[in-house]
């Protein structure tokens, strides 16, 4: 069965420094992976999605993620953090059933001025 | 992108009472709606999937008689927590999908506290 593990429950960075949010997946098939962001009092928003077309996926707001099959990883990165990036981030894998989305536990990103 | 609203955003109720949460699709007709539950510091867990006009499909371990889902129209789904207990306190999030769109759009969530 498909699953994802987010390795850090909380990441804190300074504004202007790089962001790295780690996610490892487990899948017996070629996985469909995505990252979502959840701001307080707002709905989850799709940042980016991997669909096997390219291993480096570019998303919104300067985020990108690289699919590494050898490491079963799909880490989310951004070169320079902005205060508005502070939020909860979820790594998600879609299961065999197209409606079956399995969420990681989430990583809370704090950005310090 | 699509806009999904949930009402209420926050509700506190006494143990034994029932609570209804509404999920509305504001931008397009949602043929499929999902209900998730999120405990503090935990991931979202899918509770049920519903298609307009059909009975909801519940995930294993979710009591269908306790969590009543009604997908009355292509823009409205409701989740009723019947005879709520403190252990039902959680963050409930709805999500929609429709037409040819593969992306799911999520509502802002409803925080339920049962005293």
HADDOCK unambig.tbl for C-alpha pairs under 7 A between the chains (distance, minus, plus):
assign (segid A and resid 41 and name CA) (segid B and resid 108 and name CA) 5.58 0.50 0.50
assign (segid A and resid 42 and name CA) (segid B and resid 108 and name CA) 4.39 0.50 0.50
assign (segid A and resid 43 and name CA) (segid B and resid 106 and name CA) 5.02 0.50 0.50
assign (segid A and resid 43 and name CA) (segid B and resid 107 and name CA) 4.56 0.50 0.50
assign (segid A and resid 43 and name CA) (segid B and resid 108 and name CA) 3.79 0.50 0.50
assign (segid A and resid 43 and name CA) (segid B and resid 109 and name CA) 6.83 0.50 0.50
assign (segid A and resid 44 and name CA) (segid B and resid 106 and name CA) 5.29 0.50 0.50
assign (segid A and resid 103 and name CA) (segid B and resid 43 and name CA) 5.69 0.50 0.50
assign (segid A and resid 103 and name CA) (segid B and resid 44 and name CA) 5.87 0.50 0.50
assign (segid A and resid 104 and name CA) (segid B and resid 43 and name CA) 5.56 0.50 0.50
assign (segid A and resid 105 and name CA) (segid B and resid 41 and name CA) 6.99 0.50 0.50
assign (segid A and resid 105 and name CA) (segid B and resid 42 and name CA) 4.90 0.50 0.50
assign (segid A and resid 105 and name CA) (segid B and resid 43 and name CA) 4.03 0.50 0.50
assign (segid A and resid 106 and name CA) (segid B and resid 43 and name CA) 6.16 0.50 0.50
